[in-house]
């Protein structure tokens, strides 16, 4: 490429294109959120959401999270996060209730064990295994482990709980 009487290399063309099409990026402080390409707004505190964004005349307007929602970090979001449902139909119970500042923490119901753990909470639980006839409970299930069943040895039988000798 020739510009005037000077030869431009690919390198020069790329530099010129980079300069012409450069995008100025705005970096907001960690206590702010980016509203548009040219404005940073203060984040709302934990337990709240943005009601209205900041303007040149005023700061961000915040409102508390509604029941059933929470926000555990300062935010620029206009909606709080929905609380986790510790559904008994899924084998879960509330270990720690949801508040405006933190999500609910679930635990397995009695007779269930956790198959998907998240920190000190449970996301998914399954029924403990029932041992079949001819097996006994080798290790009782816990909230975090399934029941372990083993086969009865010769000359004994089981209804699924423990082995007994056959009557002679």
Buried (B, 14 or more C-beta within 10 A) or exposed (E): EEEEEEEBEEEEEEEEEEEEEEEEEEEBEEEBBBBEEEBBBBBBEBBBBBEEBBEEEEEBEBEBBEEEBBBBEBBBBEEBBEBBBBEEEBBBBBBBEBBBBBBBBBBBBEEBBBBEBEEEBBBBBBBBBEBEEBBBBEEEBEBEEBBBBEBBEEEBEBEBEEBEEEEE
